[in-house]
Amino acid sequence: MQHLRQLLETENSQLAQLLRFSLYGIQASLKQAQNEFPLDPGAKLCDEMLQEIHSLLQPTSYKSNSNSELKLSRLQEAFDADKELKLYLGNSQLQSQTDAELWNEIQRKLLRVPEDLATSWRQRALTLAQEVGAVENTSDLYPLPFIRDEIIYPGLSGTIQAKGLCLSEKALSYTEIAQASKSKDLNFLAGYLFLCINIIEIEPDLHHALKSVFSFDIVSLHSKPEQQNQYIEALTHRFQRTQKAVENADSVSTLRAWIDMDEAIHSLVFIPPGDRYSWWGKLQQESRRMLKKFVDEANNAGYEVKIRQLSGLYADICALTKDDLQLDCGGNPGEVLTCLRVYARINQEESPGRVIFRSSR
């Protein structure tokens, strides 16, 4: 363990990057195997091994250290005082105890606000960081497995050492599913699976609203680890169902399975939910665009299919939904905040949608 950690923390090391990607693949494969073989005699040891891998993969910028005084205190104060940000993020204050943690906490919160606001705040944050001797660093990034490479936000070097965050196609390619798959659709699906699993590990503000796991509320994944395990298990199970449907080339079964998978992806939410024009909102919308492709394939195969992403005033769409959830923050009173599950009609058979809406009071 000691040598593994030392190698992982070696800066600018290709070997360290290779090891990190390999550990991602082992982690993902073990989690999937756990779901398939819950009674295996090695299950307990597997849990302990996953905890060790999780600890190894946590970047140093997310771990606490003994930084007694924040260099970025001005940035923290300005961010907490911004009233426009509170419209999208709620009234919670920043919780970080070190500059590296603070940089990452702020940058991750900006992924949930409209892109124009996020862009202006990222520039402001960098300017304040430069005033205390830090410089932008785009080479030391914590990778999230996905179907493409993308710098989500940079890190810092100089007087403050903080990792940035990126999407990494290479990290996805090291997973067993991606290596075995010959389908672009399944690679895309695997990208969402591993992205969701890995982002849960670094984002304490994430909640889930997946009805099959817990139907009565929006639940914190950080404070209730049993809910985190159940959500990941449900997400993995839905992936496996979709995988089988795609491999069997059954257009309607694939469509139904993808609707379920899309629901699980969109049920990974913040309070209040991320703005639809934020980085987070646009990332989730990629799933909806793929869903439209499967709708077209089913229609071309002779089925009659219509889906509808529900938005606007809740009063206008509530007849198309079931078991909706209500919040008293975010958006405007009486509006849909996010569509968890699309409304669908397949050959006259209706499947209700599900939304989170802002109370009208």
Helices and strands as residue ranges (DSSP letters): H 2-8, H 14-36, H 43-57, G 60-62, H 73-81, H 83-89, H 99-110, H 115-131, E 134-137, E 141-145, E 150-153, E 155-158, E 164-168, H 169-173, H 176-180, H 184-202, E 207-208, E 219-220, H 225-247, H 251-266, E 268-269, H 279-300, E 305-308, H 314-317, G 318-320, E 325-327, E 336-341, E 343-346, E 349-351, E 354-358
